Amino acid sequence: MTIECKNISFKTALIGFGLISSLTLGGCSTAAVKYDSTNVGGYTDSTLRPQAAPLEIDTPLNIDQVRTRTLAHNSEYARSQTQLLETVRKAGMRGKDFLPQAYANSYGTWRSNASASVGKKVDDTSGTMPKDFYTAQDQASANSSFTTSWDLLEIGLSGFKANRRSINAYSQGEQNQYLCNKMMVDVENAYWRAVAFEQAEKKSAWLKSRVTYALDLSQQRADQNPETKLQELMFQRELIDINRWYQSLYRSLISAKPELARLMNLPAGTNFDLQSTRLPSDLGALGKEDALGLITTAYQNRPEIRQALYKTDLTKLKNKEDLWRHLPAMRFFLGANHNTNSFVLNQDFSSAGLNLSWDLLRLGQIGQTKRNGKIALAEEQRQTEILASAIMAQVMIAREQMHKLEYDLTLAWKALSIQGQITDDLIADVKSGEKPETYLVKEELMRELSFIREQMSRAELHTAKARLEQSIGIVPTCQTPSQLQASISTPTAL
């Protein structure tokens, strides 16, 4: 490639040099900023979290709406998608590997007097020195050149680079799949715990007033009848213990809605309600799968397994590239040149050249390069084996935990049913005057305690189901192939 350069005056070159120098030295005027409470006071939630979007609807959210919004607005997932987009963009840059490196160079010189010297003619064999001085260069001159060069070895290695970028894009896609699977488990856990919290919150104030009423009534009876004082005090202690137990479970659910708001990336202070849909108690077909079948499914679908395979492929590529590096380096260059020196016969000329270099000492290191490649490949294979063992354990633990929680839900539901019957019977006894109202308050508290435990057991069960889905790599919400991944060019066979 030859590009003809126009003649540029020496003064223009000096002006350009001065402008570039001024811009370069401008960096010296910058200073570091120390942030403290005085200069960050203007930051708000909207400035620190500009991607936090308000809810589009006013109706209570169901689990599918929460999942969809989380995938659309979650900051961490959005960042990973942006990274995937950039990785895919780099994977499509195959043609640029064949472009040359291009350098534009220009410089000028000046001296206070002529660059004169004493010489003799080439055909003068007498050996006598001429008396005249002469010069072969102007007092001021400028040289410009534009050179392109191709590294032929690097062009030969461009196929490895292109494959590496494609594999990195595939690997990044699997990382996004893993993040999506993990995030859906967090959504499942936070949503159903938040539903339980909303159910408990509806009766929180009423239960507090009922407990206060029962304690005051019991204390009045203890003061009026010293013979029953011990019995009443023991009743108060039992009621307080049950209430503390209930409040402990209630407090454990308080973080659910803020966590859900974080996952959906809602602006600070956003109020939202959830649909109080009771979860089904059956586990569907997933609950009937045997452990070996689930482990096989996990090996086929876990994104981490595919990431490990991509990493092994990258190691194979690196090993081949390292062997290619033992070949000689060959660089071809082609350029256009201009010289303002009036004494030069050809002021404009083209130039070309070829540079060949070979590190002969590295030839003896080929064996070591091969050994290092085998060691690195064996290490990657061991890492894959360790990962497969961890996945196997995760699947087995998630499966056993799910079935254990299924039994816990059965017990919790039975306890709630029994407690409901006890409370209903006691209401009739209180109305007839056979039992004091304080006992009814205790059973009402026990009924709400049984209800919140049943809700939590149901939420834990379906969180465990979602975790089992994650452990086998099949999360329905995350199974749609990414359009970005579909746009990645297929790498050539290794």
C-alpha positions in Angstrom: 0.0 0.0 0.0 1.4 3.4 -1.0 -0.1 6.7 0.1 1.3 9.9 -1.5 2.0 12.6 1.2 1.6 16.3 0.3 4.4 18.8 0.9 4.0 20.3 4.3 6.0 23.5 5.2 8.4 23.5 8.1 6.5 26.3 9.8 3.3 24.3 9.7 5.0 21.3 11.2 6.3 23.4 14.0 2.8 24.8 14.7 1.4 21.3 14.8 4.2 20.1 17.1 3.4 23.0 19.4 -0.3 22.2 19.6 0.3 18.5 20.3 2.8 19.5 23.0 0.3 21.8 24.6 -2.4 19.2 24.7 0.1 16.6 26.1 1.3 18.9 28.9 -2.3 19.8 29.7 -2.5 16.6 31.7 -0.1 18.1 34.3 -2.7 20.5 35.3 -5.2 17.8 36.6 -5.5 17.0 40.3 -7.1 14.2 42.3 -10.4 14.8 44.0 -11.0 13.6 47.5 -14.7 12.8 48.1 -16.3 13.4 51.5 -19.7 14.3 52.9 -19.4 17.9 51.7 -18.9 17.3 48.0 -21.2 14.2 47.6 -24.2 15.8 49.3 -25.9 16.3 45.9 -26.0 12.5 45.1 -29.4 10.9 45.4 -30.9 7.5 44.7 -31.8 8.6 41.2 -28.3 9.8 40.4 -26.5 6.8 41.9 -29.0 4.3 40.5 -30.1 5.9 37.2 -31.3 2.5 35.8 -33.8 2.0 38.6 -37.2 2.2 36.8 -40.6 2.6 38.5 -43.2 0.0 38.2 -45.3 0.1 35.1 -48.5 -1.3 36.8 -50.3 -0.6 40.0 -51.8 -4.0 40.5 -50.2 -6.6 42.8 -47.3 -8.5 41.2 -47.3 -12.2 40.5 -44.2 -14.4 40.4 -44.0 -14.3 36.6 -44.1 -10.5 36.5 -41.4 -10.3 39.1 -39.2 -12.7 37.1 -39.7 -10.7 33.9 -39.0 -7.4 35.5 -35.8 -8.7 37.2 -34.4 -9.9 33.9 -35.3 -6.6 32.3 -34.0 -4.1 35.0 -31.6 -5.9 37.3 -28.3 -3.9 37.2 -26.0 -6.9 37.7 -27.7 -8.8 34.9 -27.7 -5.7 32.6 -24.0 -5.3 33.2 -23.3 -9.0 32.2 -25.4 -8.5 29.1 -23.4 -5.5 28.1 -20.2 -7.4 28.6 -21.6 -10.2 26.4 -22.5 -7.6 23.7 -18.9 -6.3 23.7 -17.5 -9.9 23.7 -19.7 -10.8 20.7 -18.6 -7.6 18.9 -14.9 -8.6 19.3 -15.7 -12.0 18.1 -16.9 -10.6 14.8 -13.6 -8.8 14.1 -12.0 -11.6 12.0 -11.2 -9.4 9.0 -9.2 -6.9 11.0 -6.6 -9.5 11.8 -5.3 -9.3 8.2 -5.0 -5.5 8.2 -1.5 -4.1 8.4 0.0 -1.9 11.1 0.2 1.7 9.8 2.6 4.3 11.1 2.6 8.0 10.2 5.9 9.8 11.0 7.0 13.4 10.5 9.9 15.3 11.9 11.8 18.6 11.1 15.3 19.9 11.8 16.9 23.3 11.9 20.4 24.6 12.7 21.8 28.1 13.0 24.3 27.7 10.1 24.7 25.6 7.0 25.5 21.9 7.3 28.6 22.4 5.2 31.6 20.0 4.9 34.8 19.4 2.9 34.7 16.6 0.4 36.0 15.4 -2.9 34.5 14.1 -6.1 33.9 10.4 -6.4 35.9 10.2 -9.6 38.8 12.2 -8.2 41.7 9.8 -7.6 44.4 12.4 -7.2 43.9 12.6 -3.4 44.0 16.4 -3.4 41.4 18.3 -1.3 39.2 20.9 -3.0 39.3 24.4 -1.6 35.6 25.0 -1.7 33.1 24.2 1.1 29.7 22.9 0.0 26.5 21.7 1.7 24.0 18.9 0.9 21.2 20.0 3.2 19.0 23.0 3.7 19.2 25.0 6.9 15.6 23.9 7.6 14.1 20.7 6.3 11.2 18.3 7.1 10.8 14.6 6.5 7.5 12.7 6.4 6.7 9.1 5.9 3.8 6.7 6.0 4.7 3.0 6.5 2.5 -0.1 6.6 3.8 -3.4 7.8 2.5 -6.9 7.9 3.7 -9.4 10.5 3.3 -12.6 8.5 3.6 -14.9 11.5 0.8 -12.9 13.3 -1.4 -13.2 10.2 -0.8 -17.0 10.4 -1.9 -16.9 14.0 -5.0 -14.8 13.3 -7.1 -18.0 13.1 -6.2 -18.9 16.7 -7.1 -15.3 17.8 -10.5 -15.4 16.0 -11.3 -18.8 17.5 -10.3 -17.5 21.0 -12.6 -14.5 20.7 -15.5 -16.7 19.6 -14.9 -19.2 22.5 -14.8 -16.3 24.9 -18.1 -15.1 23.6 -19.7 -18.5 24.1 -18.2 -18.7 27.6 -19.5 -15.3 28.5 -23.0 -16.4 27.3 -22.7 -19.4 29.7 -21.7 -17.1 32.5 -24.9 -15.0 31.8 -26.9 -18.2 31.8 -25.5 -19.1 35.2 -26.2 -15.7 36.6 -29.8 -15.9 35.3 -30.3 -19.3 36.9 -28.9 -18.1 40.3 -31.0 -14.9 40.1 -34.3 -16.8 39.6 -33.6 -18.8 42.7 -33.1 -15.5 44.6 -36.4 -14.2 43.1 -38.3 -17.4 44.1 -37.0 -17.3 47.6 -37.6 -13.5 48.1 -41.0 -13.5 46.5 -42.6 -16.3 48.5 -41.1 -15.1 51.8 -42.5 -11.7 51.0 -45.9 -13.2 50.4 -45.7 -14.9 53.8 -44.6 -11.5 55.3 -47.6 -9.7 53.8 -49.9 -12.4 55.2 -48.4 -12.0 58.6 -48.4 -8.2 58.5 -52.1 -8.1 58.0 -52.7 -9.5 61.5 -49.6 -8.1 63.2 -51.3 -5.1 64.9 -54.4 -7.2 65.8 -52.3 -9.9 67.4 -50.3 -7.3 69.5 -53.5 -5.8 70.8 -55.0 -9.2 71.6 -51.8 -10.3 73.4 -51.7 -7.1 75.4 -55.4 -7.5 76.3 -54.9 -11.1 77.4 -51.9 -10.2 79.6 -53.8 -7.4 81.3 -56.8 -9.6 81.9 -54.7 -12.4 83.3 -52.9 -9.9 85.6 -56.2 -8.5 86.9 -57.3 -12.1 87.8 -54.0 -12.7 89.5 -54.4 -9.5 91.6 -58.0 -10.3 92.5 -57.4 -14.0 93.5 -54.0 -14.8 95.1 -54.8 -18.5 94.9 -54.6 -18.4 91.1 -51.7 -16.0 90.9 -49.1 -18.6 90.2 -51.2 -20.2 87.5 -51.9 -16.8 85.9 -48.2 -15.9 85.9 -47.3 -19.2 84.3 -49.9 -18.5 81.7 -48.5 -15.1 81.0 -45.0 -16.5 80.7 -46.3 -19.1 78.2 -48.1 -16.4 76.2 -45.0 -14.2 76.1 -42.9 -17.1 74.9 -45.3 -18.0 72.1 -45.5 -14.3 71.1 -41.7 -14.1 71.0 -41.5 -17.2 68.9 -44.1 -15.7 66.5 -42.3 -12.3 66.4 -39.0 -14.0 65.7 -40.5 -15.7 62.6 -42.1 -12.5 61.6 -38.9 -10.6 61.8 -37.1 -13.2 59.7 -39.4 -12.3 56.8 -38.9 -8.5 57.0 -35.9 -8.5 54.6 -37.9 -10.3 51.8 -39.6 -7.3 50.2 -36.5 -5.0 50.2 -34.5 -7.9 48.7 -37.2 -8.3 46.0 -37.1 -4.5 45.3 -33.3 -4.8 44.9 -33.6 -7.6 42.5 -36.2 -5.7 40.4 -34.1 -2.5 40.7 -37.0 -0.4 42.0 -36.4 3.3 43.0 -36.0 3.8 46.7 -39.3 4.1 48.6 -41.4 2.2 46.0 -44.4 0.5 47.6 -45.7 -2.6 45.9 -48.0 -5.5 46.7 -47.8 -9.2 45.8 -50.5 -11.6 44.8 -51.3 -13.8 47.7 -51.4 -17.0 45.7 -50.9 -20.1 47.7 -48.2 -22.3 46.2 -49.1 -25.8 45.2 -47.8 -28.5 47.5 -46.9 -31.1 44.8 -43.5 -31.0 43.2 -44.6 -32.2 39.8 -42.5 -34.4 37.6 -39.2 -33.1 39.1 -40.1 -34.6 42.4 -40.3 -38.1 40.9 -36.9 -38.1 39.2 -34.2 -40.4 40.6 -30.9 -39.0 41.6 -28.8 -40.6 38.8 -31.2 -39.2 36.1 -31.0 -35.7 37.7 -27.1 -35.9 37.8 -27.0 -36.9 34.1 -29.4 -34.0 33.3 -27.1 -31.6 35.2 -24.0 -32.7 33.3 -25.9 -32.0 30.0 -27.4 -28.6 31.0 -25.2 -26.9 33.6 -23.6 -23.8 32.1 -20.5 -24.3 34.4 -19.8 -27.6 32.6 -19.9 -25.9 29.2 -17.7 -23.1 30.6 -15.1 -25.7 31.7 -15.2 -27.3 28.3 -14.6 -23.9 26.6 -11.7 -23.2 29.0 -10.2 -26.6 27.9 -10.6 -25.5 24.3 -8.8 -22.3 25.0 -5.9 -24.2 26.6 -5.7 -26.4 23.5 -5.6 -23.2 21.3 -2.9 -21.7 23.5 -0.8 -24.8 23.3 -0.9 -24.8 19.5 -0.2 -21.1 19.4 2.8 -21.5 21.7 4.3 -24.1 19.3 3.7 -21.7 16.3 5.7 -19.1 18.2 8.8 -21.1 17.6 8.6 -20.4 13.9 10.6 -17.4 12.5 9.1 -14.0 12.6 8.8 -12.3 9.2 7.7 -8.7 8.7 7.0 -7.1 5.4 6.8 -3.3 5.1 5.7 -0.9 2.4 5.8 2.9 2.7 5.7 6.4 1.1 8.3 9.0 1.9 8.8 12.7 1.3 11.8 14.9 2.1 11.8 18.8 1.7 15.6 18.9 1.4 16.2 20.7 -1.9 19.6 19.1 -2.4 18.0 15.6 -2.6 17.5 14.4 -6.2 14.4 12.3 -5.4 12.3 14.0 -2.7 9.3 11.6 -3.1 10.0 7.9 -3.1 8.4 4.6 -2.1 10.1 2.0 0.0 9.7 -1.7 0.7 11.5 -4.3 2.8 11.4 -7.6 4.4 12.7 -8.4 7.9 13.3 -12.0 9.0 14.3 -13.0 12.5 14.5 -16.4 14.2 15.4 -17.1 17.8 17.4 -20.2 17.2 17.9 -20.8 20.9 14.1 -21.3 21.2 14.2 -24.3 18.9 15.6 -26.3 21.7 12.7 -25.3 23.9 10.0 -27.0 21.7 10.0 -30.0 24.0 9.5 -27.9 27.1 6.6 -26.0 25.4 4.9 -29.3 24.6 5.3 -30.5 28.2 3.9 -27.3 29.6 0.9 -27.6 27.3 0.2 -31.2 28.4 0.5 -30.1 32.1 -1.9 -27.2 31.5 -4.4 -29.4 29.7 -4.3 -32.0 32.4 -4.9 -29.3 35.0 -8.0 -28.1 33.1 -9.3 -31.7 32.9 -8.8 -32.1 36.7 -10.7 -28.9 37.3 -13.5 -30.2 35.2 -13.6 -33.4 37.2 -13.7 -31.4 40.4 -16.5 -29.3 39.1 -18.5 -32.4 38.0 -18.1 -33.8 41.6 -19.3 -30.6 43.1 -22.3 -30.6 40.7 -23.1 -34.2 41.6 -23.1 -33.3 45.3 -25.3 -30.2 44.7 -27.9 -32.2 42.9 -28.1 -34.9 45.5 -28.2 -32.4 48.4 -30.9 -30.2 46.6 -33.0 -33.3 45.9 -32.8 -34.6 49.4 -33.5 -31.2 50.8 -36.5 -30.8 48.6 -38.1 -34.0 49.7 -37.3 -33.3 53.4 -39.0 -29.9 53.1 -42.0 -31.5 51.3 -42.5 -33.7 54.5 -42.0 -30.6 56.7 -44.8 -28.8 54.7 -47.1 -31.8 55.3 -46.5 -31.6 59.0 -46.9 -27.8 59.0 -50.2 -28.1 57.1 -51.5 -30.7 59.5 -50.4 -28.6 62.5 -52.3 -25.6 61.0 -55.4 -27.7 60.4 -55.4 -29.1 64.0 -54.7 -25.7 65.5 -57.6 -24.2 63.5 -60.0 -26.9 64.9 -58.7 -26.2 68.4 -59.3 -22.5 68.0 -62.8 -22.9 66.6 -63.8 -25.2 69.4 -62.4 -22.8 72.0 -64.3 -19.9 70.5 -67.5 -21.8 71.3 -66.3 -22.6 74.8 -65.5 -18.9 75.5 -68.9 -17.8 74.2 -70.6 -20.3 76.5 -68.5 -19.2 79.4 -66.8 -22.5 80.0 -63.3 -21.2 79.3 -61.7 -17.8 79.9 -61.0 -15.5 77.0 -57.3 -15.4 77.8 -57.0 -19.0 76.6 -58.7 -18.1 73.3 -56.0 -15.4 72.8 -53.3 -17.9 73.3 -54.8 -20.3 70.8 -55.4 -17.5 68.3 -51.7 -16.7 68.6 -50.8 -20.3 68.1 -53.0 -20.5 65.0 -51.2 -17.5 63.5 -47.9 -19.0 64.4 -48.9 -22.3 62.7 -50.1 -20.3 59.7 -46.8 -18.4 59.3 -44.8 -21.6 59.8 -46.9 -23.3 57.1 -46.3 -20.3 54.7 -42.6 -20.4 55.4 -42.5 -24.2 54.9 -44.3 -23.8 51.6 -41.9 -21.0 50.5 -38.8 -23.0 51.6 -40.1 -26.0 49.6 -40.5 -24.1 46.4 -37.2 -22.3 46.9 -35.7 -25.8 47.2 -37.4 -26.8 44.0 -36.0 -23.8 42.3 -32.6 -24.6 43.7 -32.8 -28.2 42.3 -33.8 -26.7 38.9 -30.7 -24.5 39.1 -28.5 -27.5 40.2 -29.6 -29.5 37.0 -29.3 -26.4 34.8 -33.0 -26.2 33.8 -34.6 -22.9 34.9 -37.6 -22.4 32.6 -37.4 -18.6 32.7 -33.7 -18.7 31.6 -34.0 -21.3 28.8 -34.6 -18.8 25.9 -31.4 -18.7 23.8 -29.8 -15.2 23.7 -30.0 -13.4 20.4 -26.4 -12.2 21.2 -25.1 -15.7 21.4 -26.8 -16.7 18.2 -24.9 -14.0 16.4 -21.5 -15.4 17.3 -19.6 -17.0 14.4 -18.9 -20.7 14.9 -15.2 -21.3 15.6 -13.3 -23.7 13.4 -12.6 -27.2 14.7 -9.6 -27.4 17.1 
